[in-house]
Amino acid sequence: MKNPSAQTRRTRTARPAVVLATGLAAAAALSSCADPDAQASAPSTVAKNGVVYNLSPDQKRIRADKDPALAAEVPAKIAADGKLTVATTGGALPLTFQATDNRTLIGVEVDLAQLVADRLGLELDLQQTSWENWPLKTQSGDFEAVFSNVGINAARAQLFDFATYRAAYMGFEAKKGSGLTVSGADDISGKKVSVGSGTNQEKILLAWNKDLEARGKAPAELHYYSTDADTILALASGRTDLNLGPYPTVVYRENTRDDLKVVGKVNAGWPKETLVAATTLRGNGLAAPITDALNAAIADGMYREVLDRWGLGDEALPESTTVTAETLVQAGS
């Protein structure tokens, strides 16, 4: 329920212990000796970094009240049905994934989308989709915004506008004891590396491979998997040497498993820098209201509470900005 008052409403509860999930969530959290698709037996756990992750469908999210001034900024066509239809891909802890009921989508992306919808006076209509489908469905109008660890790049800016909300890094992970470290292209030469199709991390690896081949060195062998669970099973079993994924996800695994560790970090916009952003159809007028809603949450501390809840406080931004193709050109990106 929303109160028309602009006054902030906070939900503060003691952090409950984690209940490990089955399926995708279990695949990320179980130790190397376990079957990634098996039912987790441990009722709760505390990550090595001290964060207690709530993986149950009962999230007790941090919520905000409607801000009438922000709600008035939403384009009439989008506000007409009273909903903010948000797409997210799921399958990657702690970004977006299924709770222990194998149905409810939870994670930092969901929490931030909820805060924005609350501020704008809209009901959050969360839709799960595949990474490959969100661009087309956003262009078609099926989705009004995407909260799914989308990094800004010039090609995407030709089709979409953005409201930034988190630092954008990718992390290399490997089995403990592998002796591998990655700081550049030379470190992946000849290695088997898993990566998601159509992602910024794929663009980085393809560029590194091009550089390696130009210098007469063996390129990395890229492996593509349809799910996060399959990706990590391949890494843990030795079928691949490295995985390049969203930094929050690889850090989560390092802190909740005994067999994997982070062995490298790279900005998602390599060789430049970029940020993670809520993504909207270019020119539909929604990116600016989302930016303003995020800045309101930054100002009152709710934004930081959400990131800390998922162990991502280090990726907090001091402010959200609206990014379009025009502003990218002005910034020389």
N, C-alpha and C positions, 0 to 999 in steps of 0.2 A: 504494500500500500504506500501511496505517496502523499505527502502533506504539501499543499500548494505553497506553503511558506518556503522562502529561500534559505531559511536557517538550516544548517547542516545537521543531519542525524547520523550518529555513529553507532555502529554495533560493535561492541567490544566484548569479547569472550576469552576465557582462558583457552590457550591453544590445546586442542585435544590430541591425543597420541595418534600416530599413523596406523591405519589398518591397511595392510598391503592388499593390492588388487590382483585379480586374475587377469588373464589375457594380456593386453598391451602393457598395462601398468605393472603386472607381475614380471613381464619380460625385462623391464628396466630395473626392477628392484631386487630380483633374486640373485643369489650368489652364483658363481660360475659352475658349481657342481649340480645345480638344479635344472630341471626341465623348464624352459621359459614359458611354456604353455600350461604348466601345472598349477593347481590351486595352492596359493601361498598359505603356509601354516602359521606363521608368526602373526599374532593379532595386532602388534604395534611395533614401532621402531623409532629411534631418534637418529637422524643422519649424523655422520662424523663431523659435519660443520656446525652441529648444535641445533639445526633447524628441525622442528617437528612438523612433518607434513601431514595434513589432514586429507586423506584420499577417499573419505566416505562421501556419499551423496548429500549428507547434511553438512553443508559448508559454513553456515552462519557468516555469510559474506559481509564485508564492510559495505554499507549502503549509504546513499546520500538522498536528500530531498530534491524535489524539482526546483530549479531556479527559473522563475518566470522570464527573466531577461534573456537567459540562454535559450530557453524554449522558443522564444520569439524569433531567434535567429534561424531556426530550422526551416528549410524551404517548405512551403505549403504542401507541395506534392508528396514529400516524404512524411510530413507530420500527419497527413490526412487520416491514415488508418490507426494512428496512435501507437505505432510500433517502430522500433529500430531493428531492421532485419540484418543480422550480423553473421557472416560466414567465418568458420574456423575449421582447421583441418583435423585436429585431434591426433592422438597417437604419440605425443612426445611430452614426457614429464620434464619440468613442471609447467610447460607452456599451455597446452590443452590436451586433455586425455579423458578417458572414461573412469568414473569413480568405481568403487567396489561393487556397485550394482550392475556393472558392465553396460550402463545405459546413460547415466547422467554425465554431461560434459563439465569438467572442472579444470581449474588451472589459472595462472596469472592472466592469460589473455581473456578468459571469461570474466574474471573479477574486474578488469579494467573496462571491458565492454559494458558490464553492469553499471559501473560508476558513471560512465558517460551517458548511458540511457537514462539513468535516474536524474542526472542534472538536466537533461534535455526534456524531461517529463514524458518519456516514451517507455513503453514496455519492451524489454529485451526479447527479441525473437531470434534465438540462437539456432543456426543451421550448420550441420556438419557437412563438409564436402571434401573432395580430394584436392591436393595441391594443384594438379593439372587443370581442374575445373573452375577454381575461383575466378580467374581472369575473365573467362567467357561469361560466366553467370553474373558477374558484377557489371560487365558491359551490357548484358541483356536486361538488367534491372531486377533480376531475381534476388540479388544481394545489394543492400544499401551501403554496407561497410564491411571491411574484412579486418579482423583482429587475429592474425595468425603468423606472427614473427616475420612479416613482410619487410624486407629491406628495400630502401629507395634506390633506384638506379635510373639512368637516363631513358632507357627503353620503356620501362614501366611508366615513367612520367609523361610519355606521349599519350597514354591511355587513362591514367589515374592521377588523382590528387592525394595528398598525404597529410596526416597530422601526427607528428613525431611523438613517441612515448618511451623509448628505451634505447640504450646503446646497442649497437649491432656488431656482435663478434661471433666468429665461428671457432670451434675447438677441434683439434685433432685428438683422438683417443686411441689407445693401444692396450694390449694386455700388459699387466704388470710383469716386470722382468724381461720385457722385449728389448730394452736398451735403446728404444727409438726416441728421438726428439725431432720436432719439425719446426724450423724457423724460416724455411724458404723452399724453392723448387727443388734444389739439389737433394733435399732430405726425403723426397718422395720418389726419386728416380728408381725405376724397377720395382716399386712396391705395389701391392694390391690394395687399392683404396676404395672404400664404399662411399657413395654420395647420392643425394637425392636428385632426381631428374628435374630440370627446369629451375633450379635454385641458384642463389648467388654463389654458394659454395662450389657448385658444378662449374660455374663460369671461372672461378678462381683456378680450379684444378685444370681446366682446359687451357687456360692461359699459361699456367706453369708447364704443362706438357708441351705446349708450342715452343716455349723458351728452351726446354730441355732438348727437344728435337733439333732446334736451330743450332744448339751447341754440340750436337753429336752425342747426346746422352740419352739413355733409355727413358722413355716416358713412364709414368705410372699407369698401371692397368686399372681402369675404373670399373667398379662393380655397382650395379643398380639393384635395389631390392624394393618390393612393394610396401613393406611395413617396417616400422622401427624394430619390431621384435625380430624379424628375419635378419635385419642388418646387424644387430648385436649378437645374435646367435652365430652368424658367420664370423664375426670378430672374435668372439669368445672361443670358438672351436678352431681358430687358426686358418680358416679359409680365406680371410683377408688379414692384412697387416695393420691397416689403419682405417678409421672412419672419420669423416669430416662432417660435423653437424652443428646445430645451434649451440653456442657456448653454454647457455643455461642447462641444456639437456645433458651435455657431456659432463658438466660439473656435478649435476644431480647424480649421475651414475657413479662417478668417482666417490661420492660421499655415501652411497647406499649399497655398493657392491664391494667385493673383496678382490676382484680379478682385473678391473679396468682402471686406467688412470689417464688424466689429461697430459698430453705430451707436446702441445703446441696451441697457439692462439693467433688468429688473424682477423683483421677488420673485414666485415662482410662486403665492404665496398672496395677492397684491394684492387688497384694500388692506391686508391684514394680512400676516403672514409665515408661512411654512410650511417644511417640510423634506422631503427625499426619504427614503423608507423602504421597507424590505422589508414586503410586504403579505401578510397571512394572513387566513383566514376568521375572522370575529368570534367570539370565545369558544372557539376550538379549542385554546387553550393553547400555541400555538407561538411567538407573538410574543415572549414573555418569554425563552425559551431562545435565540432568535436575538439578542435584545438583549444577553444575557450573553455570547454567543459573540463578538459585535462588540466589546464592551467588553474582552474578553480580548485581541483583536487590536489594539485601540487601545493597551492597556497595554504590550504587548511590541513595538509599532512596526510590526507586519506590515500593519496597516490603512493607515498612512501610506505605507508602501512601495508598496502597490498603487495608491493614488491618485497618488503621484508618478510611477509607471511610465506612467500615462496622462495626465500633465500636469494633474492635478486637485487638487494639494496645497492650493490656496487654498480648496477646498470641504470640507476636512476638518472634522469635528466633534470637540470635546474629549471627548464621551461619547455613547453611544447611549442612547436612552430608549424605553420602551414607551408607545405612545399608543393610547388607546381613545376611544370616544365619551364615556365618563364623564370621562376626564382632560381632554378638550377642553372640556367644559362647566365643569369646575373651573377651567380656565385662562382662561375667558371668551372662547374662540374660537368 
